[in-house]
Amino acid sequence: MAADEPDRRIAAILAADMVGFSRLMGVDEIGTLTRLANARRDVVDPAISRHRGRIFKLMGDGMLAEFPSAVLALRCAMEIQRDLGEQNRDLAADEQVVLRIGVHQGEVILLDGDLLGDGVNLAARLEPLAEPGGICISGRVYEDATGKMTIAAEDLGERQLKNIQRPVRVLRLPPPGQSVPPTLPARPPQAFAPAFAPAWRAPAEPAEESERTMVRVSPGLTHMLIVNAPEGPHRHLPLDRSPLTIGRAASCGLVLDGTDISRTHCQIELRGAVATLVDLNSTNGTFLNGKRVQAPTPLEPGASIMVGGHTITYERVAARPPVSDETMLRHSAAK
């Protein structure tokens, strides 16, 4: 090995983040910090220790921990969510400590006691995709844990995660006590072209499919967000079956700047054929057509969403029909 080659090893990484931390800090700063510290002392830290893990980074309301195996990391995550759920059962919403957790196993780089690299980054990207009180894992964790423990997970298929070069299979475990939605067949990722060429787009995944043909949740329609810009072109962001988190954290699917925007501010997800807006306990609120969102709210075409100083318009646009191989061959022959 070259002298300047960093030390590497395979590790399972658990990334956790507290839901609604910024809003709760605004309501009761000392109380929120005390409850988070107590949850770590009574639930999180003992579970990590029991499963032979160690915390290698703390980030305010978030943390990263490493484990010697995917099974140990996933067992720890499930135990943490179960025990926190039991503690929260009799508490008011503003007194609860609710976490999202992401787990991945991969190669990491060791540097002065810290861990770096895609193995860590991927776990951090999975965490925002989890439901509050739930867990999101990579396909590698699922494969390593299958047969060694019982896992009830929703298979979201392959996803192109922010700043991760290769698509990653993503599976979501619901909060304890909740059932898993029916899982659709997995398929390789494929970009879905809208009826116009967007100025900017994030990688999209199919929302629903049959064995041979990709079908959107609304046949012939693409669910689209238009992020209005004061200058220059607007950004067009197609929605897919994976919930889109909006906020200023780098792990969000749509990152917006502004001190009035929470790290994870709000989320838009497709529920059947309907796009639904959910505020994630943001400090300054999410507004739909001028009214603050208090509960999950369905979106109508043309709906105006205010996140901090940013305006986002929801539309449904006609999608181009898929081009068959036969049509492509005829077109090539005509040339």
C-alpha positions as CSV (number, residue, x, y, z in Angstrom):
1,M,0.0,0.0,0.0
2,A,1.3,3.5,-0.9
3,A,2.5,5.6,2.1
4,D,-0.2,8.2,1.4
5,E,-3.0,5.8,0.9
6,P,-5.6,6.3,3.7
7,D,-6.7,3.5,6.0
8,R,-10.0,1.9,4.8
9,R,-12.4,-0.7,6.2
10,I,-15.9,-2.0,5.8
11,A,-18.3,-0.6,8.5
12,A,-22.0,-0.3,9.0
13,I,-23.0,3.3,9.6
14,L,-26.1,4.5,11.4
15,A,-27.2,8.1,10.8
16,A,-29.8,9.6,13.1
17,D,-31.5,13.1,13.2
18,M,-34.2,14.5,15.5
19,V,-37.5,15.4,13.8
20,G,-38.6,19.0,14.2
21,F,-35.6,20.1,16.2
22,S,-35.5,23.7,15.0
23,R,-39.2,24.3,15.7
24,L,-38.9,22.7,19.2
25,M,-35.9,24.8,20.0
26,G,-37.9,27.8,19.2
27,V,-40.7,26.7,21.5
28,D,-38.5,25.5,24.4
29,E,-34.8,25.6,23.9
30,I,-33.6,24.3,27.3
31,G,-36.4,21.7,27.5
32,T,-35.6,20.4,24.0
33,L,-31.9,20.1,24.7
34,T,-32.6,18.4,28.0
35,R,-35.0,15.9,26.4
36,L,-32.6,15.1,23.6
37,A,-29.7,14.6,26.1
38,N,-32.0,12.3,28.2
39,A,-33.0,10.3,25.2
40,R,-29.4,9.8,24.3
41,R,-28.4,8.8,27.9
42,D,-31.4,6.5,28.5
43,V,-32.0,4.9,25.1
44,V,-29.6,5.8,22.2
45,D,-26.2,5.4,23.9
46,P,-27.0,2.2,25.8
47,A,-28.4,0.6,22.6
48,I,-25.3,1.5,20.6
49,S,-23.1,0.1,23.3
50,R,-25.1,-3.1,23.5
51,H,-24.7,-3.7,19.8
52,R,-20.9,-3.0,19.8
53,G,-21.1,0.4,18.1
54,R,-19.5,3.7,18.8
55,I,-20.6,7.3,18.1
56,F,-17.9,9.0,16.0
57,K,-19.7,12.3,15.2
58,L,-22.3,14.5,16.9
59,M,-23.9,17.3,14.9
60,G,-26.4,19.2,17.1
61,D,-29.5,17.1,16.9
62,G,-27.8,14.5,14.7
63,M,-25.2,11.8,15.1
64,L,-23.3,9.1,13.2
65,A,-22.3,5.8,14.7
66,E,-20.3,2.8,13.3
67,F,-20.9,-0.9,13.9
68,P,-18.9,-4.0,12.9
69,S,-21.9,-5.4,10.9
70,A,-25.1,-4.5,9.2
71,V,-27.1,-6.8,11.4
72,L,-25.9,-5.1,14.6
73,A,-26.5,-1.6,13.2
74,L,-30.0,-2.5,12.1
75,R,-30.9,-4.3,15.4
76,C,-29.7,-1.2,17.2
77,A,-31.8,1.1,15.0
78,M,-34.9,-1.0,15.5
79,E,-34.3,-1.1,19.3
80,I,-33.9,2.7,19.5
81,Q,-37.1,3.4,17.6
82,R,-39.0,0.9,19.6
83,D,-37.8,2.2,23.0
84,L,-38.3,5.9,22.0
85,G,-41.8,5.1,20.7
86,E,-42.7,3.6,24.1
87,Q,-41.3,6.6,25.9
88,N,-43.2,9.0,23.6
89,R,-46.6,7.2,24.0
90,D,-47.9,9.3,26.9
91,L,-46.1,12.5,26.1
92,A,-47.4,15.6,24.3
93,A,-46.1,16.1,20.8
94,D,-43.7,19.0,21.8
95,E,-42.2,16.8,24.6
96,Q,-41.4,13.8,22.3
97,V,-38.0,12.9,20.9
98,V,-38.6,11.4,17.5
99,L,-35.8,10.3,15.2
100,R,-35.3,9.4,11.6
101,I,-32.6,6.8,11.1
102,G,-30.6,5.7,8.0
103,V,-28.4,2.6,7.9
104,H,-25.8,1.6,5.2
105,Q,-22.8,-0.7,5.1
106,G,-19.9,0.1,2.9
107,E,-16.2,1.1,2.7
108,V,-15.2,4.0,4.9
109,I,-11.9,6.0,5.3
110,L,-10.4,6.4,8.7
111,L,-8.9,9.9,9.5
112,D,-7.9,11.0,13.0
113,G,-10.7,9.0,14.6
114,D,-13.3,10.2,12.2
115,L,-14.9,8.2,9.3
116,L,-15.4,9.6,5.8
117,G,-16.3,8.4,2.4
118,D,-19.4,7.1,0.5
119,G,-20.2,4.6,3.2
120,V,-20.9,7.5,5.6
121,N,-22.4,9.8,3.0
122,L,-24.9,7.2,1.9
123,A,-26.2,6.5,5.4
124,A,-26.7,10.3,5.8
125,R,-28.6,10.5,2.5
126,L,-30.9,7.6,3.6
127,E,-31.9,9.1,6.9
128,P,-34.2,11.9,5.5
129,L,-36.1,9.3,3.5
130,A,-37.2,7.6,6.7
131,E,-40.6,8.4,8.2
132,P,-40.5,10.1,11.6
133,G,-39.8,7.2,14.0
134,G,-38.8,5.0,11.1
135,I,-35.7,3.6,9.4
136,C,-34.4,3.7,5.9
137,I,-31.8,1.1,4.8
138,S,-29.7,0.3,1.7
139,G,-30.1,-2.9,-0.3
140,R,-26.8,-4.1,1.1
141,V,-28.0,-3.9,4.7
142,Y,-31.2,-5.7,3.7
143,E,-29.3,-8.5,1.9
144,D,-26.9,-9.0,4.8
145,A,-29.7,-9.0,7.4
146,T,-32.1,-11.3,5.5
147,G,-32.3,-14.7,7.2
148,K,-30.7,-13.4,10.4
149,M,-33.6,-11.2,11.6
150,T,-37.2,-10.4,10.7
151,I,-37.5,-7.3,8.5
152,A,-40.8,-5.8,7.3
153,A,-39.8,-3.2,4.8
154,E,-41.2,-1.3,1.8
155,D,-38.9,-1.6,-1.2
156,L,-38.6,1.8,-2.9
157,G,-36.4,0.3,-5.7
158,E,-33.2,2.0,-6.9
159,R,-32.8,5.7,-6.1
160,Q,-30.3,8.3,-7.3
161,L,-29.3,10.0,-4.0
162,K,-27.8,13.4,-3.9
163,N,-24.0,13.4,-4.5
164,I,-23.9,9.6,-4.8
165,Q,-22.7,8.5,-8.2
166,R,-24.4,5.2,-8.4
167,P,-28.1,4.3,-7.9
168,V,-28.8,2.7,-4.6
169,R,-31.6,0.3,-3.6
170,V,-33.6,1.8,-0.8
171,L,-35.9,0.1,1.7
172,R,-38.0,1.8,4.3
173,L,-39.0,0.3,7.7
174,P,-42.1,2.0,9.2
175,P,-42.3,3.2,12.8
176,P,-43.0,0.4,15.3
177,G,-46.6,-0.7,15.2
178,Q,-47.3,0.5,11.7
179,S,-47.8,-1.8,8.7
180,V,-45.7,-1.8,5.5
181,P,-47.4,-0.6,2.3
182,P,-47.6,-3.1,-0.5
183,T,-44.2,-3.2,-2.3
184,L,-44.0,-2.7,-6.0
185,P,-41.6,-4.7,-8.2
186,A,-38.1,-3.2,-8.3
187,R,-36.6,-2.1,-11.6
188,P,-33.4,-0.3,-12.7
189,P,-33.7,3.6,-12.5
190,Q,-34.9,5.4,-15.6
191,A,-35.4,9.1,-16.1
192,F,-38.9,10.1,-16.9
193,A,-39.0,12.8,-19.5
194,P,-41.7,15.6,-19.1
195,A,-43.4,17.1,-22.1
196,F,-41.0,20.0,-22.1
197,A,-37.3,20.3,-21.5
198,P,-36.8,21.6,-17.9
199,A,-34.1,24.1,-17.1
200,W,-33.1,21.9,-14.2
201,R,-34.2,18.6,-12.8
202,A,-33.3,16.2,-10.1
203,P,-33.0,12.4,-10.9
204,A,-36.5,10.9,-10.9
205,E,-37.7,7.4,-10.3
206,P,-41.0,5.8,-11.6
207,A,-43.8,6.0,-9.1
208,E,-45.5,2.8,-10.0
209,E,-45.0,0.1,-12.6
210,S,-46.1,-3.1,-14.1
211,E,-43.6,-5.9,-15.0
212,R,-42.8,-4.5,-18.5
213,T,-44.1,-1.0,-18.7
214,M,-43.5,2.1,-16.5
215,V,-46.7,3.7,-15.4
216,R,-47.0,7.0,-13.4
217,V,-49.4,7.2,-10.5
218,S,-51.6,9.4,-12.8
219,P,-51.5,7.8,-16.3
220,G,-50.2,10.3,-18.8
221,L,-49.4,12.9,-16.2
222,T,-46.2,14.0,-14.4
223,H,-46.4,15.6,-11.0
224,M,-44.2,18.6,-11.2
225,L,-42.8,21.3,-8.9
226,I,-41.8,24.7,-10.4
227,V,-39.3,26.5,-8.1
228,N,-39.7,30.1,-8.9
229,A,-36.5,32.1,-9.2
230,P,-36.3,35.9,-9.0
231,E,-33.8,36.0,-11.8
232,G,-32.9,33.4,-14.5
233,P,-34.8,30.2,-15.4
234,H,-37.2,28.5,-13.0
235,R,-36.3,25.0,-11.8
236,H,-38.6,22.1,-12.7
237,L,-38.6,19.2,-10.4
238,P,-40.6,16.0,-11.2
239,L,-42.0,14.1,-8.3
240,D,-41.8,10.3,-7.9
241,R,-43.0,7.8,-5.4
242,S,-40.2,8.6,-2.9
243,P,-41.1,11.5,-0.7
244,L,-39.4,14.8,-1.5
245,T,-37.9,16.6,1.5
246,I,-37.5,20.4,1.2
247,G,-35.2,22.3,3.5
248,R,-31.7,23.8,3.8
249,A,-29.9,20.5,4.9
250,A,-27.6,19.2,2.2
251,S,-29.4,15.8,2.4
252,C,-32.7,17.2,1.2
253,G,-34.1,16.5,-2.2
254,L,-34.7,20.2,-2.8
255,V,-32.2,22.4,-1.0
256,L,-33.3,26.0,-0.4
257,D,-31.2,28.8,1.2
258,G,-32.5,31.1,4.0
259,T,-32.3,31.5,7.7
260,D,-36.1,31.2,7.9
261,I,-36.0,27.7,6.5
262,S,-35.6,24.7,8.7
263,R,-33.0,21.9,8.0
264,T,-35.9,19.6,7.0
265,H,-38.8,22.0,6.5
266,C,-41.5,20.2,4.6
267,Q,-42.2,17.1,2.5
268,I,-44.3,16.3,-0.6
269,E,-45.2,12.7,-1.3
270,L,-47.5,10.9,-3.7
271,R,-50.3,9.1,-2.0
272,G,-52.0,7.2,-4.8
273,A,-52.6,9.7,-7.5
274,V,-52.6,12.7,-5.1
275,A,-49.6,14.8,-4.1
276,T,-49.7,15.7,-0.4
277,L,-47.9,18.5,1.4
278,V,-46.7,17.8,5.0
279,D,-45.0,20.3,7.2
280,L,-42.1,18.7,9.2
281,N,-42.5,20.8,12.3
282,S,-40.7,23.7,10.7
283,T,-39.9,26.7,12.9
284,N,-41.6,29.3,10.6
285,G,-44.2,27.1,9.0
286,T,-45.1,26.0,5.4
287,F,-47.8,28.0,3.7
288,L,-50.2,26.7,1.0
289,N,-52.0,29.4,-1.0
290,G,-51.3,31.9,1.9
291,K,-52.5,29.6,4.7
292,R,-50.2,27.8,7.1
293,V,-50.2,24.0,6.7
294,Q,-51.4,22.4,10.0
295,A,-52.0,18.8,8.7
296,P,-51.1,16.7,5.6
297,T,-52.9,18.6,2.7
298,P,-53.6,17.4,-0.8
299,L,-52.3,19.7,-3.6
300,E,-54.4,20.9,-6.5
301,P,-52.8,22.0,-9.8
302,G,-51.6,25.6,-9.6
303,A,-51.2,25.4,-5.8
304,S,-48.6,27.9,-4.5
305,I,-46.3,26.7,-1.7
306,M,-44.3,29.2,0.4
307,V,-41.2,27.9,2.1
308,G,-39.4,30.8,3.7
309,G,-39.0,33.4,1.0
310,H,-39.3,30.8,-1.8
311,T,-42.4,30.2,-3.9
312,I,-43.0,26.7,-5.3
313,T,-45.8,26.0,-7.7
314,Y,-47.3,22.5,-8.1
315,E,-48.5,21.4,-11.5
316,R,-49.5,18.2,-13.3
317,V,-48.3,18.2,-16.9
318,A,-48.9,15.8,-19.8
319,A,-46.1,13.3,-20.2
320,R,-44.7,12.1,-23.5
321,P,-45.7,8.6,-24.3
322,P,-42.9,6.1,-24.2
323,V,-41.2,5.3,-27.5
324,S,-41.2,1.6,-28.4
325,D,-38.1,-0.2,-29.8
326,E,-40.1,-0.8,-33.0
327,T,-40.7,2.9,-33.5
328,M,-37.1,3.7,-32.9
329,L,-36.0,1.2,-35.5
330,R,-38.4,2.6,-38.0
331,H,-37.2,6.1,-37.3
332,S,-33.5,5.0,-37.8
333,A,-34.4,3.2,-41.0
334,A,-36.1,6.3,-42.4
335,K,-32.8,8.2,-41.9
